[in-house]
Each structure stands twice: as structure tokens, then as C-alpha cells.
Amino acid sequence: MKLTSPLPGKKSSLDRVLNFYPGPGAIPFPVLERAHEEFFNFNGTGMSVMELSHRSPQIQNIIDDSAERIKRLMKLGDEFEVIFLQGGGSLQFLMVPMNFSGIGDRIDYIDTGYWAEKAIKAAKSLDRDLEVIASSADKDYTFVPDLNQIHIRKDTKYLHFCSNNTVVGTQFHQFPKLPVPIVVDMSSDFMSKVIDTTNLSCIYAHAQKNVGLSGVTVVLIRKEMLAGISDNLPELLDYRTHIKSRSNYHTPPCFSIYITWQILKWVEEDIGGLAELEKINHQKAELLYQCIDSHHLYNCAIEKASRSQMNAVFTLPTKELTQQFIQAAFEAGIVGVKGHRTRGGCRVSLYNGVSLRAVEGLVEFMERFAKKHKGK
């Protein structure tokens, strides 16, 4: 199954597949349409966004308006700063402990798999007193720990965890109330639903899952966290540098931020906000999990309370059948369903840019495949 332009009254010659890649992932089609329309001449400048100086008022306006839209959509006040950085989530694995702790300071982490492990490894390299206070490794990362049952160490500078785990297909659906700053890697579920930020001190997310292209990372920091940052940090790695320069300290990834801006506009103006988007994302996940659970051919080992709304993982009875499924999906115009290289099996990513119609198309294919291979 392939999709053409879903915009009323528009025709497209594009041959669109159903894209379930885990990142970079699908971009909402209306955003692609608008970027295409403005590609050669943005806002009457006679230039593409990619050609504009990063010091131009047009680029700074895109950056500033993107930050304001994030605050508006998330119902944040002036207590948060919003900046756009480079280096992906991987750089934030270092910047978070560098900015919010010092050598020998206690920092607490939760281990929920692949990306959480990378964050822990990076922070340990900085000579912090890091402790993993909760982990789901004992059950092969098929659940997330109960955040209300964890024990934070006295005098810890912050608690860090990954809200959605793209590789293993788990997700924290609620955040705890704790007497310490909470830092959350939301790279794969940022701006996919309404969240309570009351108890969060820092959120970071690389954009290529739900809100843009690779090359830009969104960071939200509660202002009170800035007071404890050391003055001995390299300027480039100091969050205050980028706040002061309004995300324009050095040449930012202008086109990537532009696409993020367009997606934020789409969420706010076309979809109607995060509450409406959350409903759509819930529908998509519910539809897919219902299909998985209704057939013996597909098995999702993740505990139901911990299942990710963004990345559904499942296996088939044999590696041979799994490969047949992936190949048959590809031939049907469905891409990106192969599991992570460290886990095998299959994975379907349901980011903001994936339409409900695309998920319906995938489920139709899965139903046919299950019927064909019934009893295997």
C-alpha cells in the first residue's frame, strides 16, 4: 500500500511508502508540502532557508517562534528556557552532568536499555559518583521500573531517565514527584502527548523522531537549574551560552530548525494541540497492539503497562519467518519494520508524522500475512 498527498484538492506524483522507520522518521505530509512550496523562495526573500545567513532576522525569527510555540503547546511559563543545539542526544549525555553536577557529585540514573546505558556510560566518564538506582535489565528490559518505588540518594544532584525506549519498546507513562531535579531524555516521545512538567527540571530530545530532522536537539531547562552551573565549563558546552545567544552562538542547523518550526505549526494550527495529537497517537498504538495480540504469529514480550506508544516491538516464531515478513512488507510498500540490530525481531515506530491511515494499512498487511502463515 502506498499513499499520495492527503491534502484536499492537491495532486502529487510522489510515490509514497508507509514509513515506520525509528528515526529519522516520517515527516507529516503537510509539512513536506509547505517546505516544498517555500524551498526556493522563503517568505519573499528570493532564497531558500538553507541559503539564508544564520544571523538574518528570518532565521532568528524561526528559532524564537519555535521556542515560543513549544512553550505554548506545553503550557510552559517563563520558568523554562528553550534552546536548540547540535550533537544529538549523545552530546546531552555529557552536557547534562557537566552543567548540573561537578566531579565527585552524586547523580542517580535509571537503566531501561540501550540509550539509557549510553547516557550512564557517558556520565561515568566524567568522574561523577553515579549510581544506577533502578533497572529493568533483570527481565531483559521488558518493563520500566515503578518510579514511585525508587529510592533517591541523599544529596544527589539530579535523577536521569529515558522516558521512551526506542530499541526495546518500553515507555514511562507517568513521572514521579521527587525532592530532586529530574532530567528526562524524551528524544522519542517529545511533543507526542500532554505531559506534566511540574516536577521536571530538564528535558532534551533530538528532533528526528517526532519534531523534525536529524541535526537539531531541543533542550528545555528550568531557570533555577542555571544558578548551579560552574563558570569553568568550556563556553560551547555551557547551556547559558546558548540561552544568552538565543540558540545562535555558532551556526545553527537552520534547515533542521525550520522543519521543526513547520511541524510545531502543524501540531498547533492543523492538529489543534498536544491533547488532540495524543488522541491520534493513542489510536495508532491501540490499533497496532490489538492486531499483535490477536494473532499467535506475533508476540510482544513487553509488559502491557510498560508498552511504548511510539515504538511497538514484536517477534515472529522463527528468524526465517521474520525475514519473510520484512521482505513482504517492503514489497507491499511498507518500510522500516525491521527490529534494532541488537534485538532482532520487528519494530514499528508510530511517531507524529505517521498517519492513522498508514497504521491501518500496516494492520491490513499484518492480518493478511497472519492468515497466510496461520499455524506456523
MOMO-V691940 format. One record per residue. N is the residue number from 1. RES is the residue in one small letter. SS is DSSP state (@ for helix, = for strand, . for the rest). Layout:
BEGIN
N;RES;SS
N;RES;SS
END
This chain:
BEGIN
1;m;.
2;k;.
3;l;=
4;t;.
5;s;.
6;p;.
7;l;.
8;p;.
9;g;.
10;k;.
11;k;.
12;s;.
13;s;.
14;l;.
15;d;.
16;r;=
17;v;.
18;l;=
19;n;=
20;f;.
21;y;.
22;p;.
23;g;.
24;p;.
25;g;.
26;a;.
27;i;.
28;p;.
29;f;@
30;p;@
31;v;@
32;l;@
33;e;@
34;r;@
35;a;@
36;h;@
37;e;@
38;e;@
39;f;.
40;f;.
41;n;.
42;f;.
43;n;.
44;g;.
45;t;.
46;g;.
47;m;.
48;s;.
49;v;@
50;m;@
51;e;@
52;l;.
53;s;.
54;h;.
55;r;.
56;s;.
57;p;@
58;q;@
59;i;@
60;q;@
61;n;@
62;i;@
63;i;@
64;d;@
65;d;@
66;s;@
67;a;@
68;e;@
69;r;@
70;i;@
71;k;@
72;r;@
73;l;@
74;m;.
75;k;.
76;l;.
77;g;.
78;d;.
79;e;.
80;f;=
81;e;=
82;v;=
83;i;=
84;f;=
85;l;=
86;q;.
87;g;.
88;g;@
89;g;@
90;s;@
91;l;@
92;q;@
93;f;@
94;l;@
95;m;@
96;v;@
97;p;@
98;m;@
99;n;@
100;f;@
101;s;.
102;g;.
103;i;.
104;g;.
105;d;.
106;r;=
107;i;=
108;d;=
109;y;=
110;i;=
111;d;=
112;t;.
113;g;.
114;y;@
115;w;@
116;a;@
117;e;@
118;k;@
119;a;@
120;i;@
121;k;@
122;a;@
123;a;@
124;k;@
125;s;.
126;l;.
127;d;.
128;r;.
129;d;=
130;l;=
131;e;=
132;v;=
133;i;=
134;a;=
135;s;=
136;s;.
137;a;@
138;d;@
139;k;@
140;d;.
141;y;.
142;t;.
143;f;.
144;v;.
145;p;.
146;d;.
147;l;@
148;n;@
149;q;@
150;i;.
151;h;.
152;i;.
153;r;.
154;k;.
155;d;.
156;t;.
157;k;.
158;y;=
159;l;=
160;h;=
161;f;=
162;c;=
163;s;.
164;n;=
165;n;=
166;t;.
167;v;.
168;v;.
169;g;.
170;t;=
171;q;=
172;f;.
173;h;.
174;q;.
175;f;.
176;p;.
177;k;.
178;l;.
179;p;.
180;v;.
181;p;=
182;i;=
183;v;=
184;v;=
185;d;=
186;m;.
187;s;.
188;s;.
189;d;.
190;f;.
191;m;.
192;s;.
193;k;.
194;v;.
195;i;.
196;d;.
197;t;.
198;t;.
199;n;.
200;l;.
201;s;.
202;c;=
203;i;=
204;y;=
205;a;=
206;h;=
207;a;.
208;q;.
209;k;.
210;n;.
211;v;.
212;g;.
213;l;.
214;s;.
215;g;.
216;v;.
217;t;=
218;v;=
219;v;=
220;l;=
221;i;=
222;r;=
223;k;@
224;e;@
225;m;@
226;l;@
227;a;@
228;g;@
229;i;.
230;s;.
231;d;.
232;n;.
233;l;.
234;p;.
235;e;@
236;l;@
237;l;@
238;d;.
239;y;@
240;r;@
241;t;@
242;h;@
243;i;@
244;k;@
245;s;.
246;r;.
247;s;.
248;n;.
249;y;.
250;h;.
251;t;.
252;p;.
253;p;.
254;c;@
255;f;@
256;s;@
257;i;@
258;y;@
259;i;@
260;t;@
261;w;@
262;q;@
263;i;@
264;l;@
265;k;@
266;w;@
267;v;@
268;e;@
269;e;@
270;d;@
271;i;@
272;g;.
273;g;.
274;l;@
275;a;@
276;e;@
277;l;@
278;e;@
279;k;@
280;i;@
281;n;@
282;h;@
283;q;@
284;k;@
285;a;@
286;e;@
287;l;@
288;l;@
289;y;@
290;q;@
291;c;@
292;i;@
293;d;@
294;s;.
295;h;.
296;h;.
297;l;.
298;y;.
299;n;=
300;c;.
301;a;.
302;i;.
303;e;.
304;k;@
305;a;@
306;s;@
307;r;=
308;s;.
309;q;.
310;m;.
311;n;=
312;a;=
313;v;=
314;f;=
315;t;=
316;l;.
317;p;.
318;t;.
319;k;@
320;e;@
321;l;@
322;t;@
323;q;@
324;q;@
325;f;@
326;i;@
327;q;@
328;a;@
329;a;@
330;f;@
331;e;@
332;a;.
333;g;.
334;i;=
335;v;=
336;g;.
337;v;.
338;k;=
339;g;.
340;h;.
341;r;.
342;t;.
343;r;.
344;g;.
345;g;.
346;c;=
347;r;=
348;v;=
349;s;=
350;l;.
351;y;.
352;n;.
353;g;.
354;v;.
355;s;.
356;l;@
357;r;@
358;a;@
359;v;@
360;e;@
361;g;@
362;l;@
363;v;@
364;e;@
365;f;@
366;m;@
367;e;@
368;r;@
369;f;@
370;a;@
371;k;@
372;k;@
373;h;.
374;k;.
375;g;.
376;k;.
END
